[in-house]
Amino acid sequence: MLSVPTYETTLACGIAADRKIPAAWLTPVLTIDHVAAVLQRATEPTLLVGGTADKLWDSRIAASLGHDVLEVPSADHGLELADDAAGSVDVLRQAVSRLDRFIGSLGR
């Protein structure tokens, strides 16, 4: 299972797809055509987590890829809510909970 949260590592989605590795991508850069194309061909379980205030996230593309998606309203690329520390902690809880369920589903 590959889980990576940074900008540059989104480009590694091709490795996960080529090697048929289940993967969770936190704030994937869906605005890069290559990334969206690679995620489209990924056949193993894949989780995408992003926020609607992230300029590098595209809700339409995320929904079209056929993967498990957690989209957080108003969250930015750091999965944070502007001027809302408590809300940002709740976003982190949501992301960790979804990651936990995703990882747990891989053994079945």
DSSP file (Angstrom, degrees, kcal/mol; ACC not computed):
  #  RESIDUE AA STRUCTURE BP1 BP2  ACC     N-H-->O    O-->H-N    N-H-->O    O-->H-N    TCO  KAPPA ALPHA  PHI   PSI    X-CA   Y-CA   Z-CA
    1    1 A M              0   0    0      0, 0.0     2,-0.5     0, 0.0    22,-0.2   0.000 360.0 360.0 360.0 130.0    0.0    0.0    0.0
    2    2 A L  E     +a   23   0A   0     20,-1.8    22,-3.0     2,-0.0     2,-0.4  -0.937 360.0 174.0-111.2 125.6    1.4    3.4   -1.0
    3    3 A S  E     +a   24   0A   0     -2,-0.5    22,-0.2    20,-0.2    20,-0.0  -0.959   7.3 166.0-134.1 116.2    0.3    6.5    0.8
    4    4 A V  E     -a   25   0A   0     20,-1.3    22,-1.5    -2,-0.4    -2,-0.0  -0.994  20.0-170.9-136.9 133.3    1.9    9.8    0.0
    5    5 A P        +     0   0    0      0, 0.0     2,-0.2     0, 0.0    -1,-0.1   0.407  52.5  93.8-105.5   4.2    0.9   13.3    0.8
    6    6 A T  S  > S-     0   0    0      1,-0.1     4,-0.8    22,-0.0     3,-0.1  -0.625  74.6-117.1-107.8 162.0    3.2   15.7   -1.1
    7    7 A Y  T >4 S+     0   0    0      1,-0.2     3,-1.1    -2,-0.2     4,-0.4   0.918 111.2  46.3 -54.3 -54.3    3.0   17.5   -4.5
    8    8 A E  G >4 S+     0   0    0      1,-0.3     3,-1.3     2,-0.2    -1,-0.2   0.841 105.4  60.2 -64.5 -33.7    6.0   15.8   -6.1
    9    9 A T  G >4 S+     0   0    0      1,-0.3     3,-1.9     2,-0.2    -1,-0.3   0.695  85.3  76.2 -72.9 -16.3    5.0   12.3   -5.0
   10   10 A T  G X< S+     0   0    0     -3,-1.1     3,-1.8    -4,-0.8    -1,-0.3   0.846  86.3  64.7 -58.6 -30.1    1.7   12.5   -6.9
   11   11 A L  G X  S+     0   0    0     -3,-1.3     3,-0.9    -4,-0.4    -1,-0.3   0.680  87.6  70.4 -66.9 -15.3    3.8   11.9  -10.0
   12   12 A A  G X>  +     0   0    0     -3,-1.9     4,-1.6     1,-0.2     3,-1.0   0.461  67.3  97.2 -78.9  -0.2    4.6    8.5   -8.6
   13   13 A C  H <> S+     0   0    0     -3,-1.8     4,-2.4     1,-0.3    -1,-0.2   0.800  75.5  62.8 -60.6 -25.8    1.1    7.4   -9.3
   14   14 A G  H <> S+     0   0    0     -3,-0.9     4,-2.9     2,-0.2    -1,-0.3   0.872 100.2  51.9 -64.6 -37.1    2.4    5.8  -12.5
   15   15 A I  H <> S+     0   0    0     -3,-1.0     4,-2.3     2,-0.2    -2,-0.2   0.931 110.8  47.4 -64.0 -46.0    4.6    3.5  -10.5
   16   16 A A  H  <>S+     0   0    0     -4,-1.6     5,-2.8     2,-0.2     4,-0.4   0.919 115.2  45.8 -62.2 -43.1    1.6    2.3   -8.4
   17   17 A A  H ><5S+     0   0    0     -4,-2.4     3,-0.9     3,-0.2    26,-0.3   0.938 114.0  47.7 -66.2 -46.2   -0.5    1.8  -11.5
   18   18 A D  H 3<5S+     0   0    0     -4,-2.9    -1,-0.2     1,-0.2    -2,-0.2   0.868 117.8  41.3 -63.1 -37.3    2.2    0.0  -13.4
   19   19 A R  T 3<5S-     0   0    0     -4,-2.3    -1,-0.2    -5,-0.2    -2,-0.2   0.381 110.1-121.6 -93.5   4.1    3.0   -2.3  -10.5
   20   20 A K  T < 5 +     0   0    0     -3,-0.9    -3,-0.2    -4,-0.4    -4,-0.1   0.932  54.3 160.7  55.4  51.8   -0.6   -2.8   -9.6
   21   21 A I      < -     0   0    0     -5,-2.8    -1,-0.2    -6,-0.1    23,-0.2  -0.895  43.6-120.3-104.0 125.9   -0.2   -1.4   -6.1
   22   22 A P        -     0   0    0      0, 0.0   -20,-1.8     0, 0.0     2,-0.3  -0.386  43.2-173.2 -58.3 144.0   -3.2   -0.2   -4.1
   23   23 A A  E     -ab   2  46A   0     22,-1.9    24,-2.3   -22,-0.2     2,-0.5  -0.996  29.6-152.1-147.6 148.2   -2.6    3.4   -3.3
   24   24 A A  E     -ab   3  47A   0    -22,-3.0   -20,-1.3    -2,-0.3     2,-0.6  -0.988  17.7-161.9-116.9 128.9   -4.0    6.3   -1.3
   25   25 A W  E     -ab   4  48A   0     22,-3.4    24,-2.6    -2,-0.5     2,-0.6  -0.943   4.5-155.4-117.4 115.4   -3.3    9.8   -2.6
   26   26 A L  E    S- b   0  49A   0    -22,-1.5    24,-0.2    -2,-0.6   -16,-0.1  -0.808  80.6 -14.1 -90.8 122.0   -3.7   12.8   -0.3
   27   27 A T  S    S-     0   0    0     22,-3.9    -1,-0.3    -2,-0.6    23,-0.2   0.926  85.8-162.1  51.1  56.3   -4.3   15.9   -2.3
   28   28 A P        -     0   0    0      0, 0.0     2,-1.7     0, 0.0    -1,-0.1  -0.331  26.5-111.8 -64.4 149.8   -3.2   14.5   -5.7
   29   29 A V    >   +     0   0    0    -22,-0.2     3,-1.3     1,-0.2     6,-0.2  -0.598  45.6 168.0 -85.3  82.0   -2.4   17.0   -8.4
   30   30 A L  T 3   +     0   0    0     -2,-1.7    -1,-0.2    26,-1.4    27,-0.2   0.550  64.2  74.9 -76.2  -7.1   -5.4   16.3  -10.6
   31   31 A T  T 3  S+     0   0    0     25,-1.0     2,-0.7    -3,-0.1    -1,-0.3   0.492  77.1  86.3 -84.2  -2.9   -4.8   19.4  -12.7
   32   32 A I  S X> S-     0   0    0     -3,-1.3     4,-1.9    24,-0.2     3,-0.6  -0.887  75.5-146.4 -96.5 119.0   -1.8   17.7  -14.4
   33   33 A D  H 3> S+     0   0    0     -2,-0.7     4,-2.5     1,-0.2     5,-0.2   0.858  96.2  56.4 -54.3 -40.5   -3.1   15.8  -17.3
   34   34 A H  H 3> S+     0   0    0      1,-0.2     4,-2.4     2,-0.2    -1,-0.2   0.902 106.9  49.4 -59.9 -42.4   -0.5   13.0  -16.9
   35   35 A V  H <> S+     0   0    0     -3,-0.6     4,-2.6    -6,-0.2     5,-0.2   0.938 111.9  47.4 -64.2 -47.2   -1.6   12.4  -13.3
   36   36 A A  H  X S+     0   0    0     -4,-1.9     4,-1.7     1,-0.2    -1,-0.2   0.895 112.4  50.3 -61.9 -40.0   -5.3   12.2  -14.2
   37   37 A A  H  X S+     0   0    0     -4,-2.5     4,-1.2    -5,-0.2    -1,-0.2   0.907 111.8  47.2 -65.9 -41.4   -4.5    9.8  -17.2
   38   38 A V  H  X S+     0   0    0     -4,-2.4     4,-0.8     1,-0.2     3,-0.5   0.923 111.6  50.0 -66.7 -43.4   -2.4    7.5  -15.0
   39   39 A L  H  < S+     0   0    0     -4,-2.6     3,-0.5     1,-0.2    -1,-0.2   0.831 104.9  60.0 -64.3 -30.1   -5.0    7.4  -12.3
   40   40 A Q  H  < S+     0   0    0     -4,-1.7    -1,-0.2     1,-0.2    -2,-0.2   0.864 108.4  43.5 -63.6 -36.0   -7.6    6.6  -14.9
   41   41 A R  H  < S+     0   0    0     -4,-1.2     2,-0.3    -3,-0.5    -1,-0.2   0.525  84.5 115.3 -90.7  -4.8   -5.7    3.4  -15.8
   42   42 A A     <  -     0   0    0     -4,-0.8     4,-0.1    -3,-0.5   -25,-0.1  -0.491  39.6-179.2 -65.5 127.3   -5.0    2.4  -12.2
   43   43 A T        +     0   0    0    -26,-0.3    -1,-0.2    -2,-0.3     3,-0.1   0.648  52.6  83.5-105.2 -19.3   -6.9   -0.9  -11.6
   44   44 A E  S    S-     0   0    0      1,-0.2   -21,-0.1   -23,-0.2   -23,-0.1  -0.404 101.7 -69.7 -80.2 161.9   -6.0   -1.6   -8.0
   45   45 A P        -     0   0    0      0, 0.0   -22,-1.9     0, 0.0     2,-0.4  -0.265  60.9-175.8 -53.2 133.6   -8.0    0.0   -5.1
   46   46 A T  E     -b   23   0A   0    -24,-0.2    22,-1.9    20,-0.1     2,-0.5  -0.999  16.2-159.7-139.3 134.9   -7.2    3.7   -5.0
   47   47 A L  E     -bc  24  68A   0    -24,-2.3   -22,-3.4    -2,-0.4     2,-0.5  -0.966   5.5-165.5-116.1 131.1   -8.3    6.4   -2.6
   48   48 A L  E     -bc  25  69A   0     20,-2.6    22,-2.9    -2,-0.5     2,-0.5  -0.971   4.5-173.1-115.8 128.5   -8.2   10.1   -3.5
   49   49 A V  E     +bc  26  70A   0    -24,-2.6   -22,-3.9    -2,-0.5     2,-0.3  -0.983  21.7 139.7-123.8 123.1   -8.5   12.7   -0.8
   50   50 A G  E     - c   0  71A   0     20,-2.3    22,-3.0    -2,-0.5     2,-0.3  -0.962  39.5-120.1-155.0 171.1   -8.8   16.4   -1.7
   51   51 A G  E >   - c   0  72A   0     -2,-0.3     3,-1.5    20,-0.2     6,-0.2  -0.889  19.8-128.4-121.4 150.5  -10.4   19.6   -0.9
   52   52 A T  T 3  S+     0   0    0     20,-1.9    24,-0.1    -2,-0.3     7,-0.1   0.673 108.9  56.8 -71.1 -16.6  -12.6   21.9   -2.9
   53   53 A A  T 3  S+     0   0    0     22,-1.9     2,-0.6    19,-0.4    24,-0.3   0.359  82.0 105.5 -93.3   5.6  -10.4   25.0   -2.1
   54   54 A D    X   -     0   0    0     -3,-1.5     3,-1.6    21,-0.6    22,-0.1  -0.774  61.3-154.9 -87.2 118.3   -7.3   23.2   -3.5
   55   55 A K  T 3  S+     0   0    0     -2,-0.6    -1,-0.1     1,-0.3    21,-0.0   0.655  95.3  55.6 -67.6 -14.3   -6.3   24.8   -6.8
   56   56 A L  T 3  S+     0   0    0    -26,-0.1   -26,-1.4   -25,-0.0   -25,-1.0   0.426  94.2  83.2 -97.1  -0.6   -4.6   21.5   -7.7
   57   57 A W    <   -     0   0    0     -3,-1.6     2,-0.5    -6,-0.2   -28,-0.1  -0.826  59.4-163.9-103.4 140.7   -7.7   19.4   -7.1
   58   58 A D     >  -     0   0    0     -2,-0.4     4,-2.8     1,-0.1     5,-0.2  -0.940   6.2-162.4-128.3 109.1  -10.5   19.0   -9.7
   59   59 A S  H  > S+     0   0    0     -2,-0.5     4,-2.3     1,-0.2     5,-0.2   0.871  91.1  52.5 -58.1 -41.2  -13.8   17.6   -8.4
   60   60 A R  H  > S+     0   0    0      2,-0.2     4,-1.5     1,-0.2    -1,-0.2   0.920 112.1  44.5 -63.7 -45.1  -15.0   16.6  -11.8
   61   61 A I  H  > S+     0   0    0      2,-0.2     4,-1.0     1,-0.2     3,-0.3   0.933 111.5  53.5 -65.4 -45.6  -11.9   14.6  -12.6
   62   62 A A  H >< S+     0   0    0     -4,-2.8     3,-0.7     1,-0.2     5,-0.5   0.917 111.2  46.1 -55.6 -44.8  -11.8   13.0   -9.2
   63   63 A A  H >< S+     0   0    0     -4,-2.3     3,-0.6     1,-0.2    -1,-0.2   0.798 110.0  54.7 -69.3 -28.2  -15.4   11.8   -9.6
   64   64 A S  H 3< S+     0   0    0     -4,-1.5    -1,-0.2    -3,-0.3    -2,-0.2   0.625  90.3  74.8 -82.0 -12.5  -14.8   10.5  -13.2
   65   65 A L  T << S-     0   0    0     -4,-1.0    -1,-0.2    -3,-0.7    -2,-0.1   0.678  95.1-128.4 -79.2 -16.9  -11.9    8.2  -12.3
   66   66 A G    <   +     0   0    0     -3,-0.6     2,-0.2    -4,-0.3   -20,-0.1   0.679  65.7 122.3  80.2  16.8  -14.0    5.5  -10.7
   67   67 A H  S    S-     0   0    0     -5,-0.5     2,-0.3   -22,-0.1    -1,-0.3  -0.573  75.8 -82.3-103.9 170.6  -11.9    5.4   -7.5
   68   68 A D  E     -c   47   0A   0    -22,-1.9   -20,-2.6    -2,-0.2     2,-0.4  -0.591  55.1-167.3 -69.5 130.3  -12.9    5.9   -3.8
   69   69 A V  E     -c   48   0A   0     -2,-0.3     2,-0.6   -22,-0.2   -20,-0.2  -0.982  24.3-169.8-130.1 132.8  -12.9    9.7   -3.2
   70   70 A L  E     -c   49   0A   0    -22,-2.9   -20,-2.3    -2,-0.4     2,-0.6  -0.960  16.4-175.7-114.9 109.3  -13.1   11.8   -0.1
   71   71 A E  E     -c   50   0A   0     -2,-0.6   -20,-0.2   -22,-0.2   -22,-0.1  -0.928  10.1-155.7-108.2 124.5  -13.7   15.4   -1.1
   72   72 A V  E >   -c   51   0A   0    -22,-3.0   -20,-1.9    -2,-0.6     3,-1.6  -0.873  19.3-123.4-104.6 115.8  -13.7   17.9    1.7
   73   73 A P  T 3  S+     0   0    0      0, 0.0     3,-0.1     0, 0.0   -22,-0.0  -0.320  90.8   0.4 -57.7 132.5  -15.6   21.1    1.2
   74   74 A S  T 3  S+     0   0    0      1,-0.2     8,-0.5     7,-0.1     2,-0.2   0.428  94.1 137.5  71.3   2.4  -13.5   24.2    1.6
   75   75 A A  B <   -D   81   0B   0     -3,-1.6   -22,-1.9     6,-0.1   -21,-0.6  -0.581  42.0-144.9 -81.1 142.9  -10.2   22.3    2.4
   76   76 A D    >   -     0   0    0      4,-2.4     3,-2.2    -2,-0.2   -22,-0.3  -0.129  41.2 -74.0 -92.5-167.9   -7.0   23.5    0.8
   77   77 A H  T 3  S+     0   0    0    -24,-0.3   -23,-0.1     1,-0.3    -2,-0.1   0.742 135.0  51.9 -64.7 -22.8   -4.0   21.6   -0.5
   78   78 A G  T 3  S-     0   0    0      2,-0.1    -1,-0.3   -28,-0.0     3,-0.1   0.289 118.8-113.2 -90.7   9.4   -2.9   21.0    3.1
   79   79 A L  S <  S+     0   0    0     -3,-2.2     2,-0.3     1,-0.2    -2,-0.1   0.851  76.1 133.3  57.2  37.6   -6.4   19.6    3.9
   80   80 A E        -     0   0    0     11,-0.1    -4,-2.4    -6,-0.1     2,-0.5  -0.839  56.1-130.2-115.0 154.3   -6.9   22.6    6.1
   81   81 A L  B >   -D   75   0B   0      3,-0.4     3,-1.7    -2,-0.3     7,-0.2  -0.899  36.0-105.9-103.0 130.0   -9.8   25.0    6.4
   82   82 A A  T 3  S-     0   0    0     -8,-0.5     5,-0.0    -2,-0.5    -1,-0.0  -0.293  96.9  -7.9 -57.9 129.3   -8.9   28.7    6.3
   83   83 A D  T 3  S+     0   0    0      1,-0.1    -1,-0.3     2,-0.0     2,-0.2   0.778 111.5 103.0  56.4  31.6   -9.2   30.4    9.7
   84   84 A D    <>  +     0   0    0     -3,-1.7     4,-2.2     1,-0.1    -3,-0.4  -0.623  35.9 167.7-145.3  80.9  -10.7   27.3   11.3
   85   85 A A  H  > S+     0   0    0      2,-0.2     4,-1.8     1,-0.2     5,-0.2   0.917  82.8  48.0 -62.7 -45.1   -8.2   25.3   13.4
   86   86 A A  H  > S+     0   0    0      1,-0.2     4,-1.8     2,-0.2    -1,-0.2   0.907 112.5  49.4 -64.5 -40.8  -10.9   23.1   15.0
   87   87 A G  H  > S+     0   0    0      1,-0.2     4,-2.0     2,-0.2    -1,-0.2   0.867 107.8  54.8 -64.4 -36.2  -12.5   22.4   11.6
   88   88 A S  H  X S+     0   0    0     -4,-2.2     4,-2.1    -7,-0.2    -1,-0.2   0.864 105.6  52.3 -65.5 -36.0   -9.1   21.5   10.2
   89   89 A V  H  X S+     0   0    0     -4,-1.8     4,-2.2     2,-0.2    -1,-0.2   0.896 107.9  51.8 -65.3 -39.5   -8.7   18.9   13.0
   90   90 A D  H  X S+     0   0    0     -4,-1.8     4,-2.4     2,-0.2    -2,-0.2   0.883 107.3  52.8 -63.6 -37.9  -12.0   17.5   12.0
   91   91 A V  H  X S+     0   0    0     -4,-2.0     4,-2.6     2,-0.2    -2,-0.2   0.921 108.0  50.9 -62.1 -43.4  -10.9   17.3    8.4
   92   92 A L  H  X S+     0   0    0     -4,-2.1     4,-2.7     1,-0.2     5,-0.2   0.908 108.8  51.7 -60.7 -41.9   -7.8   15.4    9.6
   93   93 A R  H  X S+     0   0    0     -4,-2.2     4,-2.7     1,-0.2    -1,-0.2   0.922 110.0  49.3 -59.8 -44.2  -10.0   13.0   11.5
   94   94 A Q  H  X S+     0   0    0     -4,-2.4     4,-2.5     2,-0.2    -2,-0.2   0.929 112.5  47.3 -60.2 -46.1  -12.1   12.4    8.4
   95   95 A A  H  X S+     0   0    0     -4,-2.6     4,-2.6     2,-0.2    -2,-0.2   0.922 113.9  46.4 -64.2 -45.0   -9.0   11.7    6.3
   96   96 A V  H  X S+     0   0    0     -4,-2.7     4,-2.6     2,-0.2    -1,-0.2   0.906 112.6  50.6 -65.4 -41.1   -7.5    9.3    8.8
   97   97 A S  H  X S+     0   0    0     -4,-2.7     4,-2.3    -5,-0.2    -2,-0.2   0.923 112.3  46.3 -62.1 -44.5  -10.8    7.5    9.3
   98   98 A R  H  X S+     0   0    0     -4,-2.5     4,-2.6     2,-0.2    -2,-0.2   0.903 112.6  50.5 -66.1 -40.6  -11.2    7.1    5.5
   99   99 A L  H  X S+     0   0    0     -4,-2.6     4,-2.9     2,-0.2     5,-0.2   0.908 109.6  51.6 -61.0 -42.0   -7.6    5.9    5.2
  100  100 A D  H  X S+     0   0    0     -4,-2.6     4,-2.5     2,-0.2    -2,-0.2   0.927 112.3  44.9 -61.3 -46.3   -8.1    3.4    8.0
  101  101 A R  H  X S+     0   0    0     -4,-2.3     4,-1.7     2,-0.2    -2,-0.2   0.905 113.8  50.8 -63.8 -41.5  -11.2    2.0    6.3
  102  102 A F  H  X S+     0   0    0     -4,-2.6     4,-0.7     2,-0.2    -2,-0.2   0.940 112.9  44.5 -62.3 -48.7   -9.4    1.9    2.9
  103  103 A I  H >X S+     0   0    0     -4,-2.9     3,-1.1     1,-0.2     4,-0.5   0.910 112.0  53.7 -63.8 -41.8   -6.4    0.1    4.3
  104  104 A G  H >< S+     0   0    0     -4,-2.5     3,-0.6     1,-0.3    -1,-0.2   0.823 104.1  56.2 -62.0 -31.0   -8.7   -2.3    6.3
  105  105 A S  H >< S+     0   0    0     -4,-1.7     3,-1.0     1,-0.2    -1,-0.3   0.674  91.5  72.9 -75.3 -16.0  -10.5   -3.2    3.1
  106  106 A L  H << S+     0   0    0     -3,-1.1    -1,-0.2    -4,-0.7    -2,-0.2   0.786  90.7  56.6 -71.1 -27.4   -7.4   -4.3    1.3
  107  107 A G  T <<        0   0    0     -3,-0.6    -1,-0.2    -4,-0.5    -2,-0.1   0.526 360.0 360.0 -82.0  -4.4   -7.0   -7.5    3.3
  108  108 A R    <         0   0    0     -3,-1.0    -1,-0.2    -4,-0.2    -2,-0.1   0.453 360.0 360.0 -89.7 360.0  -10.5   -8.7    2.3
